[in-house]
Amino acid sequence: MPDFPLQPIVLFTEYFEDGSRVKVADEGGTESFREREAQIWAEAWTTPQACAWSMESWRWPVVAEYCRLKAVIEHDPGANASLVGQLHRYRDQLGLTPAGMKFNGWAIAADEVAEKRSERVEPGPAVAPVRRLRAVNGDVE
């Protein structure tokens, strides 16, 4: 999984004091947001589609934007419909929906060897190594 390619985001709290608007960095909210953004990033890279993304580094900022937008929407349950629609467009572009997979020309193959991989193989009897001798020309001391 590559490092998150976008600049960190800072959240602010705004309030009025003596009739003036005051804007202050929200350190707790910022840290919480960044942690969730990192979780979404890590989750995205566990998908089968991540195999294709790993070969196309130009997609990494798009994956990051998807993760950031998802975190924004989760952070604000009242997020407007256009943001939610944009999230769906990112999912399509990244192949995270059936339509997006078709658009990208991708298919996820069934893991045909999963059953064999999970079987435990019992070790056979130990076999002593066979020493082989060969003739050498010349004098041997």
DSSP file (Angstrom, degrees, kcal/mol; ACC not computed):
  #  RESIDUE AA STRUCTURE BP1 BP2  ACC     N-H-->O    O-->H-N    N-H-->O    O-->H-N    TCO  KAPPA ALPHA  PHI   PSI    X-CA   Y-CA   Z-CA
    1    1 A M              0   0    0      0, 0.0     3,-0.1     0, 0.0    41,-0.0   0.000 360.0 360.0 360.0 126.4    0.0    0.0    0.0
    2    2 A P        -     0   0    0      0, 0.0     2,-0.1     0, 0.0    43,-0.1  -0.285 360.0 -87.1 -73.5 165.5    1.5    3.4   -1.0
    3    3 A D        -     0   0    0      1,-0.1     0, 0.0     2,-0.1     0, 0.0  -0.394  54.7 -89.0 -67.6 150.6    1.5    6.4    1.3
    4    4 A F        -     0   0    0      1,-0.1    -1,-0.1    -3,-0.1    34,-0.0  -0.485  41.0-155.3 -62.6 121.0   -1.5    8.6    1.3
    5    5 A P        +     0   0    0      0, 0.0     2,-0.2     0, 0.0    -1,-0.1   0.520  58.8  89.5 -86.5  -4.7   -0.7   11.1   -1.5
    6    6 A L  S    S-     0   0    0      1,-0.1     3,-0.1    55,-0.0    -2,-0.0  -0.609  83.1-102.6 -94.4 153.7   -2.9   14.1   -0.4
    7    7 A Q        -     0   0    0     -2,-0.2    -1,-0.1     1,-0.1     0, 0.0  -0.403  51.1 -92.2 -65.5 146.0   -1.9   17.0    1.8
    8    8 A P        -     0   0    0      0, 0.0     2,-0.3     0, 0.0    -1,-0.1  -0.279  39.5-132.4 -60.4 146.0   -3.3   16.7    5.4
    9    9 A I        -     0   0    0     21,-0.1     2,-0.5    -3,-0.1    25,-0.1  -0.777  12.5-150.4-100.1 145.5   -6.6   18.4    5.9
   10   10 A V        -     0   0    0     -2,-0.3     2,-0.3    23,-0.1    17,-0.1  -0.971   7.7-147.4-118.1 128.7   -7.2   20.7    8.9
   11   11 A L        -     0   0    0     -2,-0.5    15,-3.0    15,-0.4     2,-0.3  -0.701  14.4-157.9 -93.4 147.7  -10.7   21.1   10.3
   12   12 A F  E     -A   25   0A   0     -2,-0.3     2,-0.4    13,-0.3    13,-0.2  -0.899  10.8-144.7-125.0 153.6  -11.8   24.4   11.9
   13   13 A T  E     -A   24   0A   0     11,-3.3    11,-2.9    -2,-0.3     2,-0.4  -0.958  17.8-159.0-113.5 135.5  -14.5   25.4   14.4
   14   14 A E  E     +A   23   0A   0     -2,-0.4     2,-0.3     9,-0.2     9,-0.2  -0.930  20.4 153.4-117.3 140.4  -16.2   28.8   13.9
   15   15 A Y  E     -A   22   0A   0      7,-2.4     7,-4.1    -2,-0.4     2,-0.4  -0.962  39.3-107.8-153.3 168.1  -18.0   30.7   16.5
   16   16 A F  E     +A   21   0A   0     -2,-0.3     2,-0.4     5,-0.2     5,-0.2  -0.864  29.0 178.6-106.3 136.2  -18.9   34.3   17.3
   17   17 A E  E >  S-A   20   0A   0      3,-3.1     3,-1.7    -2,-0.4    -2,-0.0  -0.971  74.1 -14.1-137.7 120.6  -17.3   36.3   20.1
   18   18 A D  T 3  S-     0   0    0     -2,-0.4     3,-0.1     1,-0.3    -1,-0.1   0.868 129.3 -53.4  54.3  39.9  -18.2   39.9   20.8
   19   19 A G  T 3  S+     0   0    0      1,-0.2     2,-0.4     0, 0.0    -1,-0.3   0.446 117.9 109.0  80.2  -0.2  -19.9   40.1   17.4
   20   20 A S  E <  S-A   17   0A   0     -3,-1.7    -3,-3.1     2,-0.0     2,-0.4  -0.869  71.2-119.5-111.9 143.8  -16.9   38.9   15.5
   21   21 A R  E     -A   16   0A   0     -2,-0.4     2,-0.4    -5,-0.2    -5,-0.2  -0.662  28.4-161.8 -81.4 131.4  -16.6   35.5   13.8
   22   22 A V  E     -A   15   0A   0     -7,-4.1    -7,-2.4    -2,-0.4     2,-0.5  -0.949   5.1-163.2-117.6 133.7  -13.7   33.5   15.2
   23   23 A K  E     +A   14   0A   0     -2,-0.4     2,-0.4    -9,-0.2    -9,-0.2  -0.972  13.7 177.0-119.9 120.7  -12.2   30.5   13.3
   24   24 A V  E     -A   13   0A   0    -11,-2.9   -11,-3.3    -2,-0.5     2,-0.1  -0.970  35.1-107.3-128.4 138.0  -10.0   28.1   15.3
   25   25 A A  E     -A   12   0A   0     -2,-0.4     2,-1.0   -13,-0.2   -13,-0.3  -0.408  26.6-140.1 -61.4 133.5   -8.3   24.9   14.3
   26   26 A D     >  -     0   0    0    -15,-3.0     4,-2.8     1,-0.2   -15,-0.4  -0.791  22.8-179.8 -98.5  90.6  -10.1   21.9   15.7
   27   27 A E  H  > S+     0   0    0     -2,-1.0     4,-2.5     1,-0.2     5,-0.2   0.895  79.5  47.2 -62.6 -43.1   -7.1   19.6   16.7
   28   28 A G  H  > S+     0   0    0      2,-0.2     4,-2.3     1,-0.2    -1,-0.2   0.927 115.5  45.0 -64.6 -45.1   -9.2   16.8   18.1
   29   29 A G  H  > S+     0   0    0      2,-0.2     4,-2.5     1,-0.2    -2,-0.2   0.884 112.7  52.0 -65.6 -38.8  -11.6   16.8   15.1
   30   30 A T  H  X S+     0   0    0     -4,-2.8     4,-2.7   -19,-0.2    -2,-0.2   0.937 111.1  46.6 -62.9 -47.0   -8.6   17.0   12.7
   31   31 A E  H  X S+     0   0    0     -4,-2.5     4,-2.3     1,-0.2    -2,-0.2   0.911 113.2  49.0 -63.0 -42.6   -6.9   14.0   14.3
   32   32 A S  H  X S+     0   0    0     -4,-2.3     4,-2.2     2,-0.2    -1,-0.2   0.909 112.3  48.8 -62.5 -42.6  -10.1   12.0   14.3
   33   33 A F  H  X S+     0   0    0     -4,-2.5     4,-2.7     1,-0.2    -2,-0.2   0.930 111.3  49.1 -63.1 -46.6  -10.7   12.9   10.6
   34   34 A R  H  X S+     0   0    0     -4,-2.7     4,-2.3     1,-0.2    -1,-0.2   0.879 110.0  51.9 -63.1 -38.2   -7.2   11.9    9.6
   35   35 A E  H  X S+     0   0    0     -4,-2.3     4,-2.1     2,-0.2    -1,-0.2   0.925 112.1  45.4 -63.5 -44.0   -7.4    8.6   11.5
   36   36 A R  H  X S+     0   0    0     -4,-2.2     4,-2.5     2,-0.2    -2,-0.2   0.909 111.2  52.9 -66.5 -40.9  -10.7    7.7    9.7
   37   37 A E  H  X S+     0   0    0     -4,-2.7     4,-2.3     1,-0.2    -1,-0.2   0.906 110.0  48.9 -58.8 -42.7   -9.2    8.8    6.3
   38   38 A A  H  X S+     0   0    0     -4,-2.3     4,-2.5     2,-0.2    -1,-0.2   0.871 109.8  52.1 -66.3 -37.6   -6.2    6.5    7.0
   39   39 A Q  H  X S+     0   0    0     -4,-2.1     4,-2.6     2,-0.2    -2,-0.2   0.930 110.6  46.9 -63.7 -45.1   -8.6    3.6    7.9
   40   40 A I  H  X S+     0   0    0     -4,-2.5     4,-2.6     2,-0.2    -2,-0.2   0.908 111.6  52.0 -63.5 -41.6  -10.6    4.1    4.7
   41   41 A W  H  X S+     0   0    0     -4,-2.3     4,-1.6     2,-0.2    -2,-0.2   0.933 111.4  46.4 -58.3 -48.4   -7.3    4.2    2.7
   42   42 A A  H  < S+     0   0    0     -4,-2.5    -2,-0.2     1,-0.2     4,-0.2   0.905 112.6  50.1 -63.7 -41.6   -6.1    1.0    4.3
   43   43 A E  H >< S+     0   0    0     -4,-2.6     3,-1.7     1,-0.2     4,-0.3   0.908 107.1  54.8 -62.7 -42.0   -9.4   -0.7    3.7
   44   44 A A  H >< S+     0   0    0     -4,-2.6     3,-1.4     1,-0.3     6,-0.3   0.872 103.1  56.4 -60.2 -37.1   -9.4    0.4    0.0
   45   45 A W  T 3< S+     0   0    0     -4,-1.6    -1,-0.3     1,-0.3    -2,-0.2   0.451  97.5  63.4 -78.6   0.7   -6.0   -1.2   -0.5
   46   46 A T  T <  S+     0   0    0     -3,-1.7    -1,-0.3    -4,-0.2    -2,-0.2   0.484  83.4 100.3 -96.4  -4.6   -7.4   -4.6    0.7
   47   47 A T  S X  S-     0   0    0     -3,-1.4     3,-1.2    -4,-0.3     4,-0.4  -0.398  85.7-116.7 -77.6 156.5   -9.8   -4.9   -2.2
   48   48 A P  T >> S+     0   0    0      0, 0.0     3,-1.4     0, 0.0     4,-0.5   0.829 114.4  65.1 -59.1 -30.6   -9.1   -7.0   -5.3
   49   49 A Q  H >> S+     0   0    0      1,-0.3     4,-2.1     2,-0.2     3,-0.8   0.767  84.1  74.9 -64.1 -25.2   -9.2   -3.8   -7.4
   50   50 A A  H <> S+     0   0    0     -3,-1.2     4,-2.5    -6,-0.3    -1,-0.3   0.781  84.5  65.4 -60.2 -26.6   -6.1   -2.6   -5.5
   51   51 A C  H <> S+     0   0    0     -3,-1.4     4,-0.6    -4,-0.4    -1,-0.3   0.932 106.6  41.3 -60.5 -44.7   -4.0   -5.0   -7.5
   52   52 A A  H X< S+     0   0    0     -3,-0.8     3,-0.9    -4,-0.5     4,-0.4   0.905 113.5  53.2 -69.6 -41.3   -4.8   -3.0  -10.7
   53   53 A W  H >< S+     0   0    0     -4,-2.1     3,-1.7     1,-0.2     6,-0.3   0.881 100.2  62.2 -61.2 -36.8   -4.4    0.3   -8.9
   54   54 A S  H 3< S+     0   0    0     -4,-2.5    -1,-0.2     1,-0.3     3,-0.2   0.781 104.6  47.9 -62.4 -25.3   -0.9   -0.7   -7.7
   55   55 A M  T << S+     0   0    0     -3,-0.9     2,-0.4    -4,-0.6    -1,-0.3   0.504 110.1  55.6 -90.5  -5.1    0.2   -1.0  -11.3
   56   56 A E    X   +     0   0    0     -3,-1.7     3,-2.7    -4,-0.4     4,-0.4  -0.716  61.1 178.4-129.3  79.8   -1.3    2.4  -12.2
   57   57 A S  G >  S+     0   0    0     -2,-0.4     3,-1.1     1,-0.3    -1,-0.1   0.717  76.3  72.7 -60.0 -20.5    0.2    5.0   -9.8
   58   58 A W  G 3  S+     0   0    0      1,-0.2     4,-0.4     2,-0.1    -1,-0.3   0.720  92.9  58.0 -66.2 -18.0   -1.7    7.8  -11.6
   59   59 A R  G <> S+     0   0    0     -3,-2.7     4,-2.5    -6,-0.3     3,-0.5   0.689  82.6  85.1 -81.8 -18.7   -4.8    6.3   -9.9
   60   60 A W  H <> S+     0   0    0     -3,-1.1     4,-2.4    -4,-0.4    -1,-0.2   0.875  88.5  48.4 -58.2 -43.1   -3.5    6.7   -6.3
   61   61 A P  H  > S+     0   0    0      0, 0.0     4,-2.6     0, 0.0    -1,-0.3   0.867 111.5  52.1 -63.4 -32.3   -4.5   10.4   -5.9
   62   62 A V  H  > S+     0   0    0     -3,-0.5     4,-2.3    -4,-0.4    -2,-0.2   0.913 109.3  48.7 -68.5 -41.5   -8.0    9.4   -7.2
   63   63 A V  H  X S+     0   0    0     -4,-2.5     4,-2.3     2,-0.2    -1,-0.2   0.914 112.2  50.0 -61.6 -41.9   -8.2    6.6   -4.6
   64   64 A A  H  X S+     0   0    0     -4,-2.4     4,-2.8    -5,-0.2    -2,-0.2   0.905 108.7  51.2 -63.8 -42.3   -7.1    9.1   -2.0
   65   65 A E  H  X S+     0   0    0     -4,-2.6     4,-2.8     2,-0.2     5,-0.2   0.904 109.4  51.4 -61.9 -40.5   -9.8   11.6   -3.1
   66   66 A Y  H  X S+     0   0    0     -4,-2.3     4,-2.5     2,-0.2    -2,-0.2   0.937 111.5  47.5 -58.8 -46.5  -12.4    8.8   -2.8
   67   67 A C  H  X S+     0   0    0     -4,-2.3     4,-2.2     1,-0.2    -2,-0.2   0.906 112.9  48.1 -63.2 -42.5  -11.2    8.1    0.7
   68   68 A R  H  X S+     0   0    0     -4,-2.8     4,-2.5     2,-0.2    -1,-0.2   0.933 112.1  48.5 -64.4 -45.6  -11.2   11.7    1.7
   69   69 A L  H  X S+     0   0    0     -4,-2.8     4,-2.5     1,-0.2    -2,-0.2   0.898 110.4  51.6 -62.8 -40.0  -14.7   12.3    0.3
   70   70 A K  H  X S+     0   0    0     -4,-2.5     4,-2.3    -5,-0.2    -1,-0.2   0.909 110.8  48.4 -62.1 -41.6  -16.0    9.1    2.1
   71   71 A A  H  X S+     0   0    0     -4,-2.2     4,-2.3     2,-0.2    -2,-0.2   0.891 110.4  51.7 -65.3 -39.3  -14.5   10.4    5.4
   72   72 A V  H  X S+     0   0    0     -4,-2.5     4,-1.8     2,-0.2    -2,-0.2   0.934 111.3  46.9 -61.6 -46.3  -16.1   13.9    4.8
   73   73 A I  H  < S+     0   0    0     -4,-2.5     6,-0.4     1,-0.2    -2,-0.2   0.901 113.7  47.6 -65.2 -40.8  -19.5   12.3    4.2
   74   74 A E  H  < S+     0   0    0     -4,-2.3    -1,-0.2     1,-0.2    -2,-0.2   0.874 111.1  52.3 -65.9 -36.0  -19.2   10.1    7.3
   75   75 A H  H  < S+     0   0    0     -4,-2.3    -2,-0.2     1,-0.3    -1,-0.2   0.818 115.6  41.5 -68.9 -31.4  -18.1   13.1    9.4
   76   76 A D    ><  -     0   0    0     -4,-1.8     3,-2.2    -5,-0.2    -1,-0.3  -0.832  65.4-173.6-121.3  92.0  -21.1   15.1    8.3
   77   77 A P  T 3  S+     0   0    0      0, 0.0    -1,-0.1     0, 0.0    -2,-0.1   0.707  87.1  60.0 -58.8 -18.2  -24.2   13.0    8.3
   78   78 A G  T 3  S+     0   0    0     -3,-0.1     3,-0.1     2,-0.0    -5,-0.1   0.158  75.6 148.0 -93.9  19.2  -26.1   15.9    6.7
   79   79 A A    <   -     0   0    0     -3,-2.2     5,-0.0    -6,-0.4    -6,-0.0  -0.225  53.4-104.6 -56.0 142.0  -23.8   15.9    3.7
   80   80 A N    >>  -     0   0    0      1,-0.1     4,-1.4     3,-0.0     3,-0.8  -0.215  24.7-109.6 -72.3 162.2  -25.6   17.1    0.6
   81   81 A A  H 3> S+     0   0    0      1,-0.3     4,-2.6     2,-0.2     5,-0.2   0.784 113.9  63.2 -62.5 -30.3  -26.8   14.7   -2.1
   82   82 A S  H 3> S+     0   0    0      1,-0.2     4,-2.1     2,-0.2    -1,-0.3   0.877 102.8  49.8 -66.7 -34.7  -24.2   16.0   -4.6
   83   83 A L  H <> S+     0   0    0     -3,-0.8     4,-2.1     2,-0.2    -1,-0.2   0.911 110.9  49.0 -66.7 -41.7  -21.4   14.8   -2.4
   84   84 A V  H  X S+     0   0    0     -4,-1.4     4,-1.7     1,-0.2    -2,-0.2   0.904 111.3  50.1 -64.2 -40.5  -23.0   11.4   -2.1
   85   85 A G  H  X S+     0   0    0     -4,-2.6     4,-1.8     1,-0.2    -1,-0.2   0.886 108.6  52.3 -63.8 -39.0  -23.4   11.3   -5.8
   86   86 A Q  H  X S+     0   0    0     -4,-2.1     4,-2.2     1,-0.2    -1,-0.2   0.875 105.2  55.8 -64.8 -36.8  -19.8   12.2   -6.3
   87   87 A L  H  X S+     0   0    0     -4,-2.1     4,-2.2     1,-0.2    -1,-0.2   0.908 106.5  50.4 -60.8 -41.6  -18.8    9.4   -4.0
   88   88 A H  H  X S+     0   0    0     -4,-1.7     4,-2.2     2,-0.2    -1,-0.2   0.887 108.0  53.1 -64.9 -38.0  -20.6    6.9   -6.2
   89   89 A R  H  X S+     0   0    0     -4,-1.8     4,-2.7     2,-0.2    -2,-0.2   0.895 108.1  50.8 -63.8 -39.4  -18.8    8.4   -9.3
   90   90 A Y  H  X S+     0   0    0     -4,-2.2     4,-2.4     2,-0.2     6,-0.2   0.925 108.1  52.6 -61.9 -43.1  -15.5    7.7   -7.6
   91   91 A R  H  <>S+     0   0    0     -4,-2.2     5,-3.1     1,-0.2     6,-0.6   0.912 111.0  47.1 -60.1 -41.7  -16.6    4.2   -6.9
   92   92 A D  H ><5S+     0   0    0     -4,-2.2     3,-1.5     3,-0.2    -1,-0.2   0.952 111.9  49.7 -61.9 -49.1  -17.4    3.7  -10.5
   93   93 A Q  H 3<5S+     0   0    0     -4,-2.7    -2,-0.2     1,-0.3    -1,-0.2   0.847 112.9  47.1 -60.6 -34.9  -14.1    5.2  -11.7
   94   94 A L  T 3<5S-     0   0    0     -4,-2.4    -1,-0.3    -5,-0.2    -2,-0.2   0.422 115.7-112.6 -89.3   1.6  -12.1    3.0   -9.3
   95   95 A G  T < 5S+     0   0    0     -3,-1.5    -3,-0.2    -4,-0.4    -2,-0.1   0.768  76.6 131.8  76.7  24.5  -13.9   -0.2  -10.3
   96   96 A L      < +     0   0    0     -5,-3.1    -4,-0.2    -6,-0.2    -5,-0.1   0.394  63.5  55.0 -91.5   3.2  -15.6   -0.6   -6.9
   97   97 A T  S  > S-     0   0    0     -6,-0.6     4,-2.5    -5,-0.2     5,-0.2  -0.887  93.4-110.9-125.4 160.7  -19.0   -1.2   -8.4
   98   98 A P  H  > S+     0   0    0      0, 0.0     4,-2.2     0, 0.0     5,-0.2   0.914 121.6  49.2 -57.0 -41.8  -20.1   -3.8  -11.0
   99   99 A A  H  > S+     0   0    0      1,-0.2     4,-2.6     2,-0.2     5,-0.1   0.900 111.1  50.1 -64.3 -39.3  -20.6   -1.0  -13.6
  100  100 A G  H  > S+     0   0    0      2,-0.2     4,-2.1     1,-0.2    -1,-0.2   0.869 108.7  51.4 -66.8 -37.1  -17.2    0.4  -12.7
  101  101 A M  H  X>S+     0   0    0     -4,-2.5     5,-3.0     2,-0.2     4,-0.7   0.917 111.9  47.3 -65.0 -41.7  -15.5   -3.0  -13.1
  102  102 A K  H ><5S+     0   0    0     -4,-2.2     3,-0.8    -5,-0.2    -2,-0.2   0.923 110.4  52.2 -64.6 -43.7  -17.2   -3.3  -16.5
  103  103 A F  H 3<5S+     0   0    0     -4,-2.6    -1,-0.2     1,-0.3    -2,-0.2   0.887 113.0  44.6 -58.3 -41.2  -16.1    0.2  -17.5
  104  104 A N  H 3<5S-     0   0    0     -4,-2.1    -1,-0.3   -12,-0.2    -2,-0.2   0.557 113.1-119.3 -80.9  -8.6  -12.5   -0.6  -16.6
  105  105 A G  T <<5 +     0   0    0     -3,-0.8     2,-0.3    -4,-0.7    -3,-0.2   0.805  65.7 143.1  74.6  29.0  -12.6   -4.0  -18.3
  106  106 A W      < -     0   0    0     -5,-3.0     2,-0.3    -6,-0.2    -1,-0.2  -0.698  29.7-178.5-104.2 154.0  -11.9   -5.8  -15.1
  107  107 A A        -     0   0    0     -2,-0.3     2,-0.7    -3,-0.1    -5,-0.0  -0.981  25.3-130.6-144.3 143.0  -13.2   -9.0  -13.7
  108  108 A I        -     0   0    0     -2,-0.3     2,-0.2     0, 0.0   -59,-0.0  -0.853  26.6-140.1 -97.2 118.5  -12.4  -10.6  -10.3
  109  109 A A        -     0   0    0     -2,-0.7     2,-0.1     1,-0.1    -2,-0.0  -0.479  20.2-108.9 -77.8 145.3  -11.4  -14.2  -10.8
  110  110 A A        -     0   0    0     -2,-0.2     2,-1.3     1,-0.1    -1,-0.1  -0.464  34.8-109.7 -68.6 145.0  -12.5  -16.8   -8.4
  111  111 A D    >   +     0   0    0      1,-0.2     3,-0.8    -2,-0.1     4,-0.3  -0.652  40.4 179.3 -80.0  96.6   -9.8  -18.2   -6.1
  112  112 A E  T 3  S+     0   0    0     -2,-1.3     4,-0.2     1,-0.2    -1,-0.2   0.656  76.2  45.7 -77.3 -16.2   -9.5  -21.6   -7.6
  113  113 A V  T 3> S+     0   0    0      1,-0.1     4,-2.7     2,-0.1    -1,-0.2   0.324  79.1 102.6-108.7   8.2   -6.7  -22.8   -5.3
  114  114 A A  H <> S+     0   0    0     -3,-0.8     4,-1.8     1,-0.2     5,-0.1   0.908  82.7  49.4 -58.4 -44.0   -8.1  -21.5   -2.0
  115  115 A E  H  > S+     0   0    0     -4,-0.3     4,-0.8     1,-0.2    -1,-0.2   0.934 113.7  45.1 -63.2 -46.0   -9.2  -24.9   -0.9
  116  116 A K  H >4 S+     0   0    0     -4,-0.2     3,-0.7     1,-0.2    -1,-0.2   0.893 110.7  55.0 -63.6 -39.6   -5.9  -26.5   -1.7
  117  117 A R  H 3< S+     0   0    0     -4,-2.7    -1,-0.2     1,-0.2    -2,-0.2   0.837 107.7  49.4 -64.2 -33.0   -4.0  -23.7    0.0
  118  118 A S  H 3< S+     0   0    0     -4,-1.8    -1,-0.2    -5,-0.2    -2,-0.2   0.629  88.9 102.1 -84.1 -13.0   -5.9  -24.2    3.2
  119  119 A E  S << S-     0   0    0     -4,-0.8     2,-0.6    -3,-0.7    -3,-0.0  -0.438  73.4-128.0 -69.7 143.3   -5.3  -27.9    3.3
  120  120 A R        -     0   0    0     -2,-0.1     2,-0.6     2,-0.0    -2,-0.1  -0.822  17.1-146.0 -94.3 127.7   -2.6  -29.0    5.7
  121  121 A V        -     0   0    0     -2,-0.6     3,-0.0     3,-0.0    -2,-0.0  -0.825  11.0-137.6 -96.2 123.4    0.0  -31.2    4.2
  122  122 A E        -     0   0    0     -2,-0.6     2,-0.1     1,-0.1    -2,-0.0  -0.628  26.8-113.4 -78.3 133.5    1.4  -33.8    6.5
  123  123 A P        -     0   0    0      0, 0.0     3,-0.1     0, 0.0    -1,-0.1  -0.426  29.8-131.7 -68.6 142.5    5.1  -34.2    6.1
  124  124 A G        -     0   0    0      1,-0.2     3,-0.1    -2,-0.1    -3,-0.0  -0.161  44.4 -60.3 -80.7-179.5    6.3  -37.5    4.7
  125  125 A P        -     0   0    0      0, 0.0    -1,-0.2     0, 0.0     2,-0.2  -0.333  63.6 -99.7 -64.3 145.8    9.1  -39.6    6.2
  126  126 A A        -     0   0    0     -3,-0.1     2,-0.5     1,-0.0     0, 0.0  -0.452  36.6-153.1 -68.1 135.5   12.4  -38.0    6.4
  127  127 A V        -     0   0    0     -2,-0.2     3,-0.1    -3,-0.1    -1,-0.0  -0.946  13.2-127.6-114.4 127.2   14.7  -39.0    3.6
  128  128 A A        -     0   0    0     -2,-0.5     2,-0.0     1,-0.1     0, 0.0  -0.460  35.3-101.8 -70.5 142.9   18.4  -38.9    4.1
  129  129 A P        -     0   0    0      0, 0.0     2,-0.5     0, 0.0    -1,-0.1  -0.362  33.9-123.4 -64.7 145.4   20.3  -37.0    1.4
  130  130 A V        -     0   0    0     -3,-0.1     2,-0.5    -2,-0.0    -3,-0.0  -0.796  19.1-146.6 -93.6 125.9   22.0  -39.1   -1.2
  131  131 A R        -     0   0    0     -2,-0.5     2,-0.4     2,-0.0     0, 0.0  -0.784  13.2-159.5 -92.5 134.7   25.7  -38.6   -1.5
  132  132 A R        -     0   0    0     -2,-0.5     2,-0.3     2,-0.0    -2,-0.0  -0.932   1.4-156.0-116.6 137.3   27.1  -39.0   -5.0
  133  133 A L        -     0   0    0     -2,-0.4     2,-0.4     0, 0.0    -2,-0.0  -0.826  10.4-172.0-107.6 149.2   30.7  -39.7   -5.9
  134  134 A R        -     0   0    0     -2,-0.3     2,-0.2     2,-0.0    -2,-0.0  -0.985  27.9-103.6-140.3 154.9   32.3  -38.9   -9.1
  135  135 A A        -     0   0    0     -2,-0.4     2,-0.4     1,-0.0     0, 0.0  -0.492  30.8-159.3 -77.2 143.1   35.6  -39.6  -10.7
  136  136 A V        -     0   0    0     -2,-0.2     2,-0.2     2,-0.1     4,-0.0  -0.989  14.7-129.5-125.1 130.0   38.2  -36.9  -10.8
  137  137 A N        +     0   0    0     -2,-0.4     2,-0.1     2,-0.0     0, 0.0  -0.513  69.8  40.5 -73.5 143.8   41.1  -36.9  -13.2
  138  138 A G  S    S-     0   0    0     -2,-0.2     2,-0.3     2,-0.1    -2,-0.1  -0.432  97.7 -41.1 111.1 175.4   44.5  -36.3  -11.7
  139  139 A D        -     0   0    0     -2,-0.1     2,-0.5     2,-0.0    -2,-0.0  -0.546  45.9-156.2 -81.3 140.5   46.4  -37.2   -8.6
  140  140 A V              0   0    0     -2,-0.3    -2,-0.1     1,-0.1    -1,-0.0  -0.974 360.0 360.0-114.7 127.4   44.6  -37.4   -5.3
  141  141 A E              0   0    0     -2,-0.5    -1,-0.1     0, 0.0    -2,-0.0   0.431 360.0 360.0 -93.6 360.0   46.7  -37.0   -2.2
